[in-house]
């Protein structure tokens, strides 16, 4: 979100909705920073919506001996008890002038009725933290570096996404590191390769490329290397899923397109288009569909449904290679 001013948050309610935790946390941090700008001695408190009553909200928002300015963050707003809804809506109609109230809703249908009613209140500002689409991650990197007053070549931004993965927290950290290590110089693809080429995170894309190319032995070797050196399993599934999605877009693109038009259609830089062209020769669209289902199942398993993420990832690699060979 754009950096708010104190008048944007004090005496108002900031409603943060959506499942993208990183963007949601940034929005919470932006509100806190605005409150701190208004009053360096402001007090901050948090609670879960499941425990929120008007009495507890009053206690959290009550002025102390040290400051009358407060910032109150209510997490998991979808869990707000029914008996607290009317009181909160009454508060939304006339918020306290020195209070910044932040309501964080994780997305989904639960509590959507309350959200609809809150959105109608004039003192409510909504910030949506929705997951980015595949083609938006490059622009996210460009925006991050622009915020650090650093220019970046679009191909370099795309390569950073390929190297680090589609995790916003990791991408933001990588952008910050690049800006600091290269002392504000414009970021090129070579700089990204220099900094991230030997890192464990980049191995997830080596796993993805070997898997999609049908090279099971090489993919498993890279997978074991990456996991042994601390690469998060979710980065591996993210890399493979991203590679398959790009391949699916390439295969479904109209024939005879010029390279520039094809790059826009698929949403990849020139160097990635060359890789997809070679990979596409080994796949049918039906096999890609099966492979995407395999990745989705593995991703669910490593996020808690399986006791051994390494086994789930190895099985994913082998199942995708089989899906490629079923032509």
Secondary structure by P-SEA (a helix, b strand, c coil): cccccccccccbbbbbbccaaaaaaaaaaaaaaaaaaacccccccccccccccaaaaaaaaccccccccbbbbbcccccccccaaaaaaaaaaccccccbbbbbbcccccaaaaaaaaaacccbbbbbbccccccaaaaaaaaaaaaacccccaaaaaaaaaaccccaaaaaaaaaaaaaaaccccccaaaaaaacccccccaaaaaaaaaaacaaaaaaaaaaaaaaacccaaaaaaaaaaaaaaaaaaaaccccccaaaaaaaacccaaaaaaaaaaaaaccaaaaaaaaaaaaaaaaaaacccccaaaaaaaaaaaaaaaaacc
